[in-house]
């Protein structure tokens, strides 16, 4: 009986000590640039437009995580009225801050590349001078891959696509790509 108790205690306590010695890395912060575009015009020269964002992710099971992301998005509104050779006279630059809540399934393997797929919902509220933008809540799918540079730092490539049958408004594109750095805790 004593041997059984010793073996049972050893079987239950060894995994607990092993879990405490290895970090779980079940919490992540992801800082990224999204929808980077480089344009050139005669009047403004070369400009770089990009959105920036941050996401917080938490594993709820060993393979499933929930992620909350907020980013900034630049967009332009053109004043209706007189046109000069087909070009609007004035344009106004606006910024929106969309919020996404996604569930992601992670495909773990023995390499440093960690792919994932997910689905969620996106919330956007925008204001404009000349037309009614309102609020949009749309479903989206997400996918990407993380390259684990160290056990706690990753380079992450992420893509999101709204599930729509028509094109989105100027202030909320249907497809968004992001690249950034993730810190795992």
Backbone as JSON Lines, residues from 0, in Angstrom:
{"i":0,"aa":"X","n":[0.82,-1.2,0.0],"ca":[0.0,0.0,0.0],"c":[0.86,1.25,0.0]}
{"i":1,"aa":"X","n":[1.98,1.21,0.8],"ca":[2.85,2.37,0.86],"c":[3.48,2.65,-0.51]}
{"i":2,"aa":"X","n":[3.85,1.59,-1.23],"ca":[4.43,1.78,-2.56],"c":[3.41,2.42,-3.51]}
{"i":3,"aa":"X","n":[2.18,1.99,-3.4],"ca":[1.14,2.56,-4.25],"c":[0.98,4.05,-4.0]}
{"i":4,"aa":"X","n":[0.99,4.47,-2.74],"ca":[0.86,5.89,-2.39],"c":[2.06,6.67,-2.91]}
{"i":5,"aa":"X","n":[3.27,6.14,-2.74],"ca":[4.48,6.82,-3.22],"c":[4.44,6.96,-4.75]}
{"i":6,"aa":"X","n":[4.08,5.89,-5.44],"ca":[3.99,5.94,-6.9],"c":[2.91,6.91,-7.34]}
{"i":7,"aa":"X","n":[1.76,6.89,-6.68],"ca":[0.66,7.8,-7.04],"c":[1.06,9.25,-6.82]}
{"i":8,"aa":"X","n":[1.7,9.55,-5.71],"ca":[2.15,10.93,-5.43],"c":[3.18,11.34,-6.48]}
{"i":9,"aa":"X","n":[4.11,10.46,-6.82],"ca":[5.14,10.78,-7.82],"c":[4.5,11.03,-9.19]}
{"i":10,"aa":"X","n":[3.53,10.22,-9.55],"ca":[2.88,10.38,-10.86],"c":[2.1,11.69,-10.96]}
{"i":11,"aa":"X","n":[1.53,12.15,-9.86],"ca":[0.74,13.37,-9.89],"c":[1.58,14.63,-9.67]}
{"i":12,"aa":"X","n":[2.67,14.54,-8.91],"ca":[3.46,15.75,-8.62],"c":[4.52,16.04,-9.68]}
{"i":13,"aa":"X","n":[5.08,15.03,-10.33],"ca":[6.1,15.29,-11.35],"c":[5.56,16.15,-12.5]}
{"i":14,"aa":"X","n":[4.38,15.88,-13.05],"ca":[3.88,16.77,-14.1],"c":[3.64,18.19,-13.61]}
{"i":15,"aa":"X","n":[3.24,18.36,-12.36],"ca":[3.03,19.7,-11.83],"c":[4.34,20.49,-11.78]}
{"i":16,"aa":"X","n":[5.42,19.83,-11.32],"ca":[6.71,20.52,-11.28],"c":[7.21,20.8,-12.7]}
{"i":17,"aa":"X","n":[6.99,19.89,-13.62],"ca":[7.42,20.1,-15.0],"c":[6.66,21.27,-15.62]}
{"i":18,"aa":"X","n":[5.38,21.43,-15.31],"ca":[4.62,22.56,-15.84],"c":[5.12,23.88,-15.29]}
{"i":19,"aa":"X","n":[5.52,23.91,-14.04],"ca":[5.99,25.16,-13.45],"c":[7.34,25.57,-14.01]}
{"i":20,"aa":"X","n":[8.17,24.64,-14.45],"ca":[9.5,24.98,-14.94],"c":[9.47,25.46,-16.39]}
{"i":21,"aa":"X","n":[8.52,25.05,-17.19],"ca":[8.45,25.48,-18.58],"c":[7.4,26.58,-18.71]}
{"i":22,"aa":"X","n":[7.74,27.69,-19.36],"ca":[6.76,28.77,-19.52],"c":[5.64,28.35,-20.45]}
{"i":23,"aa":"X","n":[4.43,28.8,-20.16],"ca":[3.27,28.43,-20.96],"c":[3.12,29.31,-22.2]}
{"i":24,"aa":"X","n":[3.55,30.57,-22.11],"ca":[3.42,31.5,-23.23],"c":[1.98,31.57,-23.75]}
{"i":25,"aa":"X","n":[1.01,31.64,-22.86],"ca":[-0.38,31.64,-23.3],"c":[-0.97,33.03,-23.45]}
{"i":26,"aa":"X","n":[-0.17,34.08,-23.27],"ca":[-0.62,35.45,-23.43],"c":[0.31,36.13,-24.43]}
{"i":27,"aa":"X","n":[-0.25,36.89,-25.38],"ca":[0.57,37.51,-26.42],"c":[0.13,38.94,-26.68]}
{"i":28,"aa":"X","n":[1.1,39.81,-26.93],"ca":[0.85,41.17,-27.42],"c":[1.48,41.27,-28.8]}
{"i":29,"aa":"X","n":[0.73,41.75,-29.76],"ca":[1.16,41.83,-31.15],"c":[1.05,43.29,-31.59]}
{"i":30,"aa":"X","n":[2.17,43.9,-31.98],"ca":[2.21,45.28,-32.49],"c":[2.52,45.19,-33.97]}
{"i":31,"aa":"X","n":[1.74,45.88,-34.82],"ca":[1.87,45.66,-36.26],"c":[1.59,46.91,-37.09]}
{"i":32,"aa":"X","n":[2.02,46.82,-38.34],"ca":[1.67,47.79,-39.38],"c":[0.75,47.06,-40.35]}
{"i":33,"aa":"X","n":[-0.29,47.76,-40.81],"ca":[-1.24,47.1,-41.71],"c":[-1.49,47.94,-42.95]}
{"i":34,"aa":"X","n":[-1.79,47.25,-44.04],"ca":[-2.14,47.87,-45.32],"c":[-1.16,48.97,-45.71]}
{"i":35,"aa":"X","n":[0.11,48.63,-45.77],"ca":[1.14,49.58,-46.14],"c":[1.03,49.87,-47.64]}
{"i":36,"aa":"X","n":[0.99,51.16,-48.0],"ca":[0.9,51.56,-49.4],"c":[1.87,52.71,-49.66]}
{"i":37,"aa":"X","n":[2.62,52.62,-50.75],"ca":[3.53,53.69,-51.15],"c":[2.98,54.27,-52.45]}
{"i":38,"aa":"X","n":[2.7,55.58,-52.45],"ca":[2.14,56.24,-53.64],"c":[2.99,57.44,-54.01]}
{"i":39,"aa":"X","n":[2.85,57.87,-55.26],"ca":[3.57,59.04,-55.73],"c":[2.64,59.86,-56.61]}
{"i":40,"aa":"X","n":[2.62,61.18,-56.39],"ca":[1.89,62.12,-57.25],"c":[2.78,63.33,-57.5]}
{"i":41,"aa":"X","n":[2.45,64.09,-58.55],"ca":[3.2,65.31,-58.86],"c":[3.1,66.32,-57.73]}
{"i":42,"aa":"X","n":[1.92,66.43,-57.14],"ca":[1.7,67.48,-56.13],"c":[2.28,67.14,-54.76]}
{"i":43,"aa":"X","n":[2.23,65.87,-54.35],"ca":[2.68,65.52,-53.0],"c":[3.98,64.73,-52.98]}
{"i":44,"aa":"X","n":[4.42,64.22,-54.1],"ca":[5.62,63.39,-54.12],"c":[5.32,61.99,-53.61]}
{"i":45,"aa":"X","n":[6.3,61.37,-52.99],"ca":[6.14,60.01,-52.47],"c":[5.57,60.06,-51.06]}
{"i":46,"aa":"X","n":[4.52,59.29,-50.84],"ca":[3.92,59.2,-49.51],"c":[3.77,57.73,-49.13]}
{"i":47,"aa":"X","n":[3.91,57.47,-47.86],"ca":[3.72,56.12,-47.33],"c":[2.52,56.16,-46.4]}
{"i":48,"aa":"X","n":[1.49,55.41,-46.74],"ca":[0.3,55.3,-45.9],"c":[0.29,53.92,-45.25]}
{"i":49,"aa":"X","n":[0.03,53.9,-43.97],"ca":[-0.03,52.64,-43.25],"c":[-0.89,52.81,-42.02]}
{"i":50,"aa":"X","n":[-1.57,51.76,-41.66],"ca":[-2.26,51.73,-40.4],"c":[-1.37,51.05,-39.38]}
{"i":51,"aa":"X","n":[-1.58,51.37,-38.12],"ca":[-0.82,50.75,-37.04],"c":[-1.81,50.19,-36.03]}
{"i":52,"aa":"X","n":[-1.43,49.11,-35.4],"ca":[-2.36,48.53,-34.44],"c":[-1.68,47.69,-33.38]}
{"i":53,"aa":"X","n":[-2.52,47.23,-32.47],"ca":[-2.08,46.37,-31.39],"c":[-3.16,45.34,-31.11]}
{"i":54,"aa":"X","n":[-2.72,44.13,-30.85],"ca":[-3.64,43.04,-30.54],"c":[-3.18,42.36,-29.25]}
{"i":55,"aa":"X","n":[-4.14,41.88,-28.48],"ca":[-3.88,41.13,-27.26],"c":[-4.57,39.78,-27.44]}
{"i":56,"aa":"X","n":[-3.81,38.72,-27.2],"ca":[-4.31,37.37,-27.43],"c":[-4.1,36.53,-26.18]}
{"i":57,"aa":"X","n":[-5.07,35.66,-25.91],"ca":[-5.01,34.77,-24.74],"c":[-5.5,33.39,-25.15]}
{"i":58,"aa":"X","n":[-4.71,32.37,-24.85],"ca":[-5.12,31.0,-25.14],"c":[-6.18,30.57,-24.12]}
{"i":59,"aa":"X","n":[-7.3,30.05,-24.62],"ca":[-8.36,29.55,-23.75],"c":[-8.32,28.03,-23.66]}
{"i":60,"aa":"X","n":[-7.7,27.39,-24.65],"ca":[-7.39,25.96,-24.62],"c":[-5.98,25.83,-25.19]}
{"i":61,"aa":"X","n":[-5.38,24.63,-25.18],"ca":[-4.02,24.52,-25.71],"c":[-3.89,24.91,-27.19]}
{"i":62,"aa":"X","n":[-4.95,24.85,-27.99],"ca":[-4.86,25.2,-29.41],"c":[-5.72,26.38,-29.84]}
{"i":63,"aa":"X","n":[-6.61,26.86,-28.99],"ca":[-7.54,27.93,-29.36],"c":[-7.24,29.18,-28.54]}
{"i":64,"aa":"X","n":[-7.15,30.32,-29.25],"ca":[-6.93,31.59,-28.57],"c":[-8.01,32.58,-28.97]}
{"i":65,"aa":"X","n":[-8.22,33.56,-28.13],"ca":[-9.11,34.69,-28.41],"c":[-8.25,35.93,-28.54]}
{"i":66,"aa":"X","n":[-8.54,36.76,-29.54],"ca":[-7.73,37.94,-29.79],"c":[-8.6,39.17,-29.95]}
{"i":67,"aa":"X","n":[-8.2,40.24,-29.29],"ca":[-8.85,41.55,-29.41],"c":[-7.83,42.48,-30.05]}
{"i":68,"aa":"X","n":[-8.19,43.07,-31.2],"ca":[-7.26,43.93,-31.95],"c":[-7.89,45.28,-32.23]}
{"i":69,"aa":"X","n":[-7.08,46.33,-32.14],"ca":[-7.49,47.69,-32.47],"c":[-6.41,48.27,-33.37]}
{"i":70,"aa":"X","n":[-6.83,48.9,-34.47],"ca":[-5.84,49.54,-35.33],"c":[-6.35,50.86,-35.88]}
{"i":71,"aa":"X","n":[-5.44,51.64,-36.41],"ca":[-5.82,52.9,-37.04],"c":[-5.82,52.69,-38.55]}
{"i":72,"aa":"X","n":[-6.77,53.31,-39.22],"ca":[-6.91,53.18,-40.66],"c":[-7.11,54.57,-41.26]}
{"i":73,"aa":"X","n":[-6.29,54.93,-42.24],"ca":[-6.42,56.21,-42.93],"c":[-7.32,56.03,-44.15]}
{"i":74,"aa":"X","n":[-8.15,57.01,-44.41],"ca":[-8.97,56.99,-45.62],"c":[-9.27,58.42,-46.03]}
{"i":75,"aa":"X","n":[-9.69,58.59,-47.28],"ca":[-9.92,59.93,-47.83],"c":[-11.37,60.1,-48.25]}
{"i":76,"aa":"X","n":[-11.86,61.3,-48.03],"ca":[-13.2,61.68,-48.47],"c":[-13.03,62.87,-49.42]}
{"i":77,"aa":"X","n":[-13.73,62.81,-50.54],"ca":[-13.62,63.87,-51.55],"c":[-14.85,64.75,-51.51]}
{"i":78,"aa":"X","n":[-14.62,66.05,-51.55],"ca":[-15.71,67.01,-51.49],"c":[-16.52,66.95,-52.79]}
{"i":79,"aa":"X","n":[-17.84,66.8,-52.68],"ca":[-18.65,66.81,-53.9],"c":[-18.72,68.23,-54.46]}
{"i":80,"aa":"X","n":[-18.83,68.32,-55.73],"ca":[-18.95,69.66,-56.32],"c":[-18.05,69.81,-57.52]}
{"i":81,"aa":"X","n":[-17.4,70.97,-57.62],"ca":[-16.62,71.24,-58.83],"c":[-15.42,70.31,-58.96]}
{"i":82,"aa":"X","n":[-15.19,69.91,-60.2],"ca":[-14.05,69.07,-60.52],"c":[-13.14,69.82,-61.48]}
{"i":83,"aa":"X","n":[-11.85,69.6,-61.35],"ca":[-10.87,70.22,-62.23],"c":[-10.24,69.1,-63.05]}
{"i":84,"aa":"X","n":[-10.63,68.98,-64.32],"ca":[-10.15,67.92,-65.21],"c":[-10.42,66.53,-64.62]}
{"i":85,"aa":"X","n":[-11.61,66.35,-64.07],"ca":[-12.02,65.05,-63.55],"c":[-11.53,64.73,-62.15]}
{"i":86,"aa":"X","n":[-10.8,65.66,-61.53],"ca":[-10.26,65.43,-60.2],"c":[-10.97,66.34,-59.2]}
{"i":87,"aa":"X","n":[-11.45,65.81,-58.06],"ca":[-12.09,66.67,-57.07],"c":[-11.14,67.75,-56.57]}
{"i":88,"aa":"X","n":[-11.71,68.91,-56.26],"ca":[-10.9,70.04,-55.82],"c":[-10.3,69.79,-54.44]}
{"i":89,"aa":"X","n":[-11.08,69.26,-53.5],"ca":[-10.59,69.05,-52.13],"c":[-10.79,67.61,-51.7]}
{"i":90,"aa":"X","n":[-9.83,67.13,-50.94],"ca":[-9.99,65.83,-50.31],"c":[-9.63,65.99,-48.84]}
{"i":91,"aa":"X","n":[-10.3,65.21,-48.01],"ca":[-10.11,65.27,-46.56],"c":[-9.63,63.9,-46.07]}
{"i":92,"aa":"X","n":[-8.62,63.92,-45.24],"ca":[-8.07,62.69,-44.69],"c":[-8.72,62.41,-43.34]}
{"i":93,"aa":"X","n":[-9.18,61.18,-43.16],"ca":[-9.82,60.76,-41.92],"c":[-9.12,59.53,-41.36]}
{"i":94,"aa":"X","n":[-9.33,59.3,-40.09],"ca":[-8.79,58.11,-39.42],"c":[-9.92,57.41,-38.68]}
{"i":95,"aa":"X","n":[-10.01,56.11,-38.87],"ca":[-10.96,55.29,-38.1],"c":[-10.16,54.31,-37.26]}
{"i":96,"aa":"X","n":[-10.81,53.77,-36.23],"ca":[-10.17,52.83,-35.31],"c":[-11.03,51.57,-35.18]}
{"i":97,"aa":"X","n":[-10.94,50.65,-36.16],"ca":[-11.72,49.42,-36.1],"c":[-11.27,48.5,-34.96]}
{"i":98,"aa":"X","n":[-12.22,47.72,-34.45],"ca":[-11.96,46.75,-33.39],"c":[-12.38,45.38,-33.89]}
{"i":99,"aa":"X","n":[-11.52,44.38,-33.71],"ca":[-11.82,43.0,-34.12],"c":[-11.72,42.08,-32.91]}
{"i":100,"aa":"X","n":[-12.64,41.15,-32.82],"ca":[-12.59,40.09,-31.82],"c":[-12.64,38.77,-32.58]}
{"i":101,"aa":"X","n":[-11.56,38.0,-32.49],"ca":[-11.43,36.77,-33.27],"c":[-11.06,35.59,-32.39]}
{"i":102,"aa":"X","n":[-11.56,34.42,-32.76],"ca":[-11.11,33.16,-32.2],"c":[-10.18,32.5,-33.21]}
{"i":103,"aa":"X","n":[-9.06,31.97,-32.77],"ca":[-8.08,31.4,-33.69],"c":[-7.7,29.99,-33.26]}
{"i":104,"aa":"X","n":[-7.59,29.1,-34.25],"ca":[-7.14,27.73,-34.02],"c":[-5.69,27.64,-34.5]}
{"i":105,"aa":"X","n":[-4.78,27.19,-33.63],"ca":[-3.36,27.14,-33.93],"c":[-2.93,25.73,-34.27]}
{"i":106,"aa":"X","n":[-2.18,25.6,-35.36],"ca":[-1.65,24.32,-35.82],"c":[-0.19,24.22,-35.35]}
{"i":107,"aa":"X","n":[0.04,23.63,-34.18],"ca":[1.4,23.54,-33.65],"c":[2.15,22.4,-34.31]}
{"i":108,"aa":"X","n":[3.44,22.62,-34.51],"ca":[4.29,21.61,-35.13],"c":[5.69,21.73,-34.52]}
{"i":109,"aa":"X","n":[6.64,20.96,-35.04],"ca":[7.99,20.97,-34.48],"c":[8.87,22.07,-35.08]}
{"i":110,"aa":"X","n":[8.38,22.8,-36.07],"ca":[9.19,23.86,-36.66],"c":[8.95,25.18,-35.95]}
{"i":111,"aa":"X","n":[9.64,26.21,-36.37],"ca":[9.47,27.54,-35.77],"c":[8.33,28.3,-36.43]}
{"i":112,"aa":"X","n":[7.75,27.76,-37.49],"ca":[6.61,28.38,-38.18],"c":[5.33,27.84,-37.58]}
{"i":113,"aa":"X","n":[4.45,28.71,-37.09],"ca":[3.22,28.32,-36.41],"c":[2.02,28.94,-37.12]}
{"i":114,"aa":"X","n":[1.34,28.21,-38.02],"ca":[0.17,28.75,-38.72],"c":[-1.09,28.72,-37.86]}
{"i":115,"aa":"X","n":[-2.07,29.55,-38.24],"ca":[-3.36,29.58,-37.54],"c":[-4.45,30.05,-38.49]}
{"i":116,"aa":"X","n":[-5.68,29.67,-38.18],"ca":[-6.9,30.11,-38.88],"c":[-7.92,30.51,-37.84]}
{"i":117,"aa":"X","n":[-8.81,31.43,-38.21],"ca":[-9.81,31.85,-37.25],"c":[-10.98,32.57,-37.87]}
{"i":118,"aa":"X","n":[-11.9,32.96,-37.03],"ca":[-13.09,33.71,-37.45],"c":[-13.49,34.62,-36.3]}
{"i":119,"aa":"X","n":[-14.19,35.68,-36.66],"ca":[-14.62,36.61,-35.63],"c":[-15.53,37.68,-36.17]}
{"i":120,"aa":"X","n":[-15.53,38.82,-35.49],"ca":[-16.4,39.93,-35.85],"c":[-15.59,41.23,-35.79]}
{"i":121,"aa":"X","n":[-15.95,42.17,-36.66],"ca":[-15.24,43.45,-36.77],"c":[-16.24,44.58,-36.59]}
{"i":122,"aa":"X","n":[-15.87,45.57,-35.78],"ca":[-16.71,46.73,-35.51],"c":[-15.98,47.99,-35.99]}
{"i":123,"aa":"X","n":[-16.67,48.81,-36.8],"ca":[-16.09,50.06,-37.29],"c":[-17.14,51.16,-37.21]}
{"i":124,"aa":"X","n":[-16.74,52.29,-36.67],"ca":[-17.58,53.48,-36.69],"c":[-16.75,54.61,-37.28]}
{"i":125,"aa":"X","n":[-17.3,55.27,-38.3],"ca":[-16.57,56.35,-38.97],"c":[-17.48,57.56,-39.09]}
{"i":126,"aa":"X","n":[-16.85,58.73,-39.16],"ca":[-17.6,59.95,-39.38],"c":[-17.0,60.67,-40.58]}
{"i":127,"aa":"X","n":[-17.87,61.26,-41.4],"ca":[-17.43,61.96,-42.6],"c":[-18.16,63.29,-42.69]}
{"i":128,"aa":"X","n":[-17.66,64.17,-43.53],"ca":[-18.27,65.5,-43.69],"c":[-19.47,65.49,-44.64]}
{"i":129,"aa":"X","n":[-19.4,64.69,-45.71],"ca":[-20.37,64.83,-46.79],"c":[-21.31,63.64,-46.97]}
{"i":130,"aa":"X","n":[-21.11,62.55,-46.29],"ca":[-22.04,61.42,-46.41],"c":[-22.13,60.68,-45.09]}
{"i":131,"aa":"X","n":[-23.19,59.92,-44.93],"ca":[-23.45,59.18,-43.7],"c":[-22.69,57.87,-43.73]}
{"i":132,"aa":"X","n":[-21.83,57.67,-42.77],"ca":[-21.04,56.43,-42.72],"c":[-21.64,55.4,-41.79]}
{"i":133,"aa":"X","n":[-22.11,55.84,-40.65],"ca":[-22.74,54.92,-39.7],"c":[-21.76,53.97,-39.05]}
{"i":134,"aa":"X","n":[-22.31,52.88,-38.56],"ca":[-21.55,51.86,-37.86],"c":[-21.68,50.54,-38.62]}
{"i":135,"aa":"X","n":[-20.57,49.82,-38.71],"ca":[-20.58,48.51,-39.38],"c":[-20.12,47.44,-38.4]}
{"i":136,"aa":"X","n":[-20.85,46.35,-38.37],"ca":[-20.45,45.15,-37.64],"c":[-20.52,44.02,-38.63]}
{"i":137,"aa":"X","n":[-19.37,43.42,-38.96],"ca":[-19.31,42.4,-40.0],"c":[-18.51,41.19,-39.54]}
{"i":138,"aa":"X","n":[-18.89,40.01,-40.01],"ca":[-18.09,38.82,-39.71],"c":[-16.82,38.82,-40.56]}
{"i":139,"aa":"X","n":[-15.78,38.18,-40.04],"ca":[-14.52,38.1,-40.78],"c":[-13.84,36.77,-40.53]}
{"i":140,"aa":"X","n":[-12.97,36.39,-41.47],"ca":[-12.11,35.24,-41.28],"c":[-10.67,35.75,-41.21]}
{"i":141,"aa":"X","n":[-9.84,35.03,-40.52],"ca":[-8.45,35.46,-40.33],"c":[-7.53,34.25,-40.46]}
{"i":142,"aa":"X","n":[-6.32,34.54,-40.84],"ca":[-5.32,33.49,-40.96],"c":[-3.94,34.1,-41.01]}
{"i":143,"aa":"X","n":[-2.96,33.3,-40.7],"ca":[-1.61,33.8,-40.75],"c":[-0.62,32.79,-40.24]}
{"i":144,"aa":"X","n":[0.59,33.28,-40.04],"ca":[1.66,32.43,-39.55],"c":[2.59,33.26,-38.67]}
{"i":145,"aa":"X","n":[3.1,32.61,-37.63],"ca":[4.09,33.23,-36.76],"c":[5.42,32.52,-36.94]}
{"i":146,"aa":"X","n":[6.49,33.29,-37.04],"ca":[7.84,32.72,-37.06],"c":[8.44,32.99,-35.7]}
{"i":147,"aa":"X","n":[8.68,31.95,-34.93],"ca":[9.2,32.08,-33.56],"c":[10.7,32.33,-33.62]}
{"i":148,"aa":"X","n":[11.11,33.6,-33.41],"ca":[12.53,33.95,-33.42],"c":[13.2,33.47,-32.14]}
{"i":149,"aa":"X","n":[12.49,33.6,-31.02],"ca":[12.91,33.06,-29.73],"c":[11.65,32.44,-29.11]}
{"i":150,"aa":"X","n":[11.74,31.78,-27.97],"ca":[10.51,31.25,-27.36],"c":[9.51,32.33,-26.94]}
{"i":151,"aa":"X","n":[9.96,33.59,-26.83],"ca":[9.07,34.65,-26.37],"c":[8.83,35.76,-27.4]}
{"i":152,"aa":"X","n":[9.52,35.74,-28.54],"ca":[9.38,36.79,-29.56],"c":[9.13,36.14,-30.91]}
{"i":153,"aa":"X","n":[8.13,36.68,-31.63],"ca":[7.81,36.13,-32.94],"c":[7.62,37.25,-33.96]}
{"i":154,"aa":"X","n":[7.85,36.91,-35.21],"ca":[7.52,37.76,-36.34],"c":[6.23,37.19,-36.91]}
{"i":155,"aa":"X","n":[5.2,38.03,-37.03],"ca":[3.87,37.52,-37.37],"c":[3.36,38.16,-38.65]}
{"i":156,"aa":"X","n":[2.79,37.34,-39.54],"ca":[2.14,37.77,-40.76],"c":[0.67,37.4,-40.66]}
{"i":157,"aa":"X","n":[-0.22,38.37,-40.81],"ca":[-1.63,38.17,-40.53],"c":[-2.48,38.73,-41.68]}
{"i":158,"aa":"X","n":[-3.55,38.04,-42.02],"ca":[-4.49,38.53,-43.02],"c":[-5.91,38.36,-42.52]}
{"i":159,"aa":"X","n":[-6.76,39.36,-42.83],"ca":[-8.16,39.3,-42.44],"c":[-9.02,39.64,-43.65]}
{"i":160,"aa":"X","n":[-10.14,38.95,-43.78],"ca":[-11.06,39.16,-44.88],"c":[-12.48,39.2,-44.34]}
{"i":161,"aa":"X","n":[-13.17,40.32,-44.6],"ca":[-14.57,40.4,-44.21],"c":[-15.39,39.49,-45.11]}
{"i":162,"aa":"X","n":[-16.44,38.9,-44.55],"ca":[-17.3,38.0,-45.32],"c":[-18.44,38.85,-45.87]}
{"i":163,"aa":"X","n":[-18.26,39.33,-47.09],"ca":[-19.24,40.2,-47.76],"c":[-19.38,39.76,-49.21]}
{"i":164,"aa":"X","n":[-20.51,40.07,-49.81],"ca":[-20.7,39.77,-51.23],"c":[-20.49,41.01,-52.09]}
{"i":165,"aa":"X","n":[-20.31,42.16,-51.49],"ca":[-20.09,43.4,-52.23],"c":[-18.87,44.11,-51.66]}
{"i":166,"aa":"X","n":[-18.39,45.13,-52.35],"ca":[-17.2,45.84,-51.87],"c":[-17.56,46.69,-50.66]}
{"i":167,"aa":"X","n":[-16.57,46.89,-49.81],"ca":[-16.76,47.69,-48.61],"c":[-16.61,49.17,-48.9]}
{"i":168,"aa":"X","n":[-17.01,50.01,-47.98],"ca":[-16.83,51.45,-48.16],"c":[-15.35,51.82,-48.07]}
{"i":169,"aa":"X","n":[-15.03,53.04,-48.49],"ca":[-13.64,53.49,-48.51],"c":[-13.0,53.45,-47.13]}
{"i":170,"aa":"X","n":[-13.78,53.7,-46.09],"ca":[-13.21,53.75,-44.75],"c":[-13.0,52.38,-44.12]}
{"i":171,"aa":"X","n":[-13.42,51.32,-44.78],"ca":[-13.26,49.98,-44.22],"c":[-13.04,48.96,-45.34]}
{"i":172,"aa":"X","n":[-11.78,48.74,-45.76],"ca":[-11.53,47.77,-46.83],"c":[-11.88,46.34,-46.4]}
{"i":173,"aa":"X","n":[-12.27,45.53,-47.36],"ca":[-12.66,44.16,-47.06],"c":[-11.47,43.29,-46.67]}
{"i":174,"aa":"X","n":[-10.31,43.52,-47.26],"ca":[-9.1,42.73,-46.98],"c":[-8.07,43.6,-46.28]}
{"i":175,"aa":"X","n":[-7.41,43.01,-45.3],"ca":[-6.37,43.73,-44.58],"c":[-5.21,42.77,-44.3]}
{"i":176,"aa":"X","n":[-4.01,43.25,-44.54],"ca":[-2.8,42.48,-44.27],"c":[-2.0,43.21,-43.2]}
{"i":177,"aa":"X","n":[-1.3,42.45,-42.36],"ca":[-0.5,43.05,-41.3],"c":[0.77,42.26,-41.09]}
{"i":178,"aa":"X","n":[1.81,42.96,-40.67],"ca":[3.07,42.32,-40.29],"c":[3.58,43.04,-39.05]}
{"i":179,"aa":"X","n":[4.09,42.25,-38.09],"ca":[4.54,42.87,-36.85],"c":[5.27,41.89,-35.95]}
{"i":180,"aa":"X","n":[5.5,42.36,-34.74],"ca":[6.24,41.6,-33.73],"c":[5.29,41.2,-32.61]}
{"i":181,"aa":"X","n":[5.4,39.95,-32.18],"ca":[4.61,39.43,-31.07],"c":[5.49,39.08,-29.89]}
{"i":182,"aa":"X","n":[5.01,39.43,-28.69],"ca":[5.69,39.06,-27.44],"c":[4.81,38.08,-26.7]}
{"i":183,"aa":"X","n":[5.37,36.94,-26.34],"ca":[4.63,35.88,-25.66],"c":[5.03,35.85,-24.18]}
{"i":184,"aa":"X","n":[4.04,35.8,-23.31],"ca":[4.29,35.77,-21.87],"c":[3.77,34.48,-21.28]}
